[in-house]
Structure formats: C-alpha cells, structure tokens
Amino acid sequence: MDKIKVAAAVLLVAAGIAGFYYLQDSAVVLRVVSVLGGVAAGAAVMWTTAWGRDFWAFAHDSVAETRKVVWPTRNETLQATAIVFVFVVVMALFLWLVDGILLWIVKKLIGGE
C-alpha cells in the first residue's frame, strides 16, 4: 500500500509541475500556487507512508542535533577567514612564481628569447 501512496505523491507533484506549464497564459501567482499545491498534496500523501514518517523523524532529529552544535564566535570566524585569505594569497603568489619559472624554462628549451 505504501508503494501506491508514494506513486500517488509523485504523481501529485508531477501534476503540480504540469499545471505550471499548462497555465502559462495565466497569472504567475496562479502558476506558482499550482506547483506549491502539487508539492503540498504530494507531501501530505507521502507523510502517511512509513517512508514519510521515517523521513519526518529524521528531519526532527536533525533539527535537534543542529541545536547542539557549538557555533564559532564572531572573532573565531574572522580569524579563520583571515587565515584562509592569507593562504589563498600565498598560494597564488607561489603558483605565479612556479608558472613564471616553467615558462622561462620552456622558452629556453625551444630556443625562444
């Protein structure tokens, strides 16, 4: 029975998207409502399946885990950003130098100036 509900949910989403293109001469609001309605109806049907309930539990647990994260302070973020910026500049200069040296070597090997 769950497979039939999942198929119905997919068809409802597809119908909402098809409605978006079918109503191309209508107002944009109506077209967007068609897509949102299809997605909402598909989500409602999907929620009644075991897969939907498992996904809902996973999403709920993910939100709970996100609240446990210790986010960096503003100062830590600025320091990390500065370190990355300095590293990028140093690597760019290094690669520019290596490229110049290799160019000079190739020119010498092929008899250029």
C-alpha positions as MATLAB code, in Angstrom:
seq = 'MDKIKVAAAVLLVAAGIAGFYYLQDSAVVLRVVSVLGGVAAGAAVMWTTAWGRDFWAFAHDSVAETRKVVWPTRNETLQATAIVFVFVVVMALFLWLVDGILLWIVKKLIGGE';
ca = [
       0.000    0.000    0.000;
       2.908    2.349    0.746;
       4.229    1.976   -2.802;
       0.875    3.087   -4.189;
       0.864    6.115   -1.874;
       4.415    7.023   -2.917;
       3.415    6.746   -6.571;
       0.383    8.943   -5.888;
       2.602   11.508   -4.149;
       4.958   11.603   -7.121;
       2.021   11.967   -9.497;
       0.612   14.861   -7.432;
       3.942   16.688   -7.588;
       4.164   15.989  -11.316;
       0.611   17.293  -11.744;
       1.541   20.495   -9.952;
       4.516   20.980  -12.243;
       2.421   20.135  -15.294;
      -0.129   22.694  -14.116;
       2.639   25.301  -14.064;
       3.244   24.768  -17.778;
      -0.427   24.225  -18.663;
      -1.326   27.589  -17.123;
       1.424   29.503  -18.921;
      -1.067   32.138  -20.137;
      -2.378   32.680  -16.600;
      -1.022   34.899  -13.849;
       2.307   33.895  -12.343;
       0.701   33.650   -8.910;
      -1.718   31.005  -10.165;
       1.137   29.040  -11.743;
       3.174   29.136   -8.533;
       0.126   28.111   -6.482;
      -0.260   25.145   -8.837;
       3.278   23.951   -8.117;
       3.039   24.607   -4.387;
      -0.325   22.853   -4.231;
       1.076   19.805   -6.009;
       4.080   19.687   -3.695;
       1.894   20.155   -0.608;
      -0.550   17.463   -1.706;
       2.319   15.104   -2.527;
       3.934   15.792    0.845;
       0.630   15.182    2.631;
       0.192   11.818    0.919;
       3.862   10.932    1.458;
       3.551   11.737    5.162;
       1.015    8.927    5.562;
       3.568    6.313    4.421;
       6.206    4.581    6.548;
       8.920    6.270    4.494;
       7.337    9.651    5.124;
       7.140    9.079    8.866;
      10.762    7.888    8.919;
      11.820   10.995    6.999;
       9.865   13.220    9.378;
      11.567   11.589   12.378;
      14.967   12.013   10.686;
      14.269   15.694    9.997;
      13.147   16.235   13.588;
      16.304   14.553   14.910;
      18.441   16.640   12.545;
      16.962   19.851   13.920;
      17.631   18.632   17.466;
      21.264   17.861   16.557;
      21.668   21.291   14.954;
      20.727   22.902   18.251;
      23.566   21.004   19.952;
      26.238   22.449   17.646;
      28.634   24.928   19.240;
      28.874   27.681   16.657;
      32.073   29.750   16.415;
      32.185   33.244   17.815;
      32.494   36.294   15.593;
      36.185   36.619   16.464;
      36.894   32.961   15.633;
      35.094   33.339   12.319;
      37.074   36.456   11.405;
      40.359   34.765   12.336;
      39.573   31.684   10.261;
      38.552   33.871    7.317;
      41.796   35.852    7.576;
      43.857   32.655    7.661;
      42.103   31.349    4.559;
      42.563   34.675    2.762;
      46.294   34.792    3.577;
      46.724   31.177    2.468;
      44.990   31.902   -0.842;
      47.228   34.932   -1.484;
      50.401   32.978   -0.618;
      49.371   30.071   -2.863;
      48.515   32.447   -5.711;
      51.968   34.062   -5.455;
      53.657   30.649   -5.277;
      51.808   29.349   -8.327;
      52.532   32.578  -10.217;
      56.238   32.143   -9.423;
      56.244   28.450  -10.469;
      54.382   29.327  -13.669;
      56.924   32.045  -14.469;
      59.853   29.702  -13.866;
      58.319   26.965  -16.003;
      57.581   29.466  -18.772;
      61.194   30.640  -18.698;
      62.458   27.015  -18.836;
      60.179   26.142  -21.774;
      61.275   29.270  -23.648;
      64.931   28.318  -23.152;
      64.283   24.741  -24.318;
      62.503   25.743  -27.526;
      65.021   28.444  -28.326;
      62.914   31.465  -27.583;
      64.145   34.804  -26.360;
];
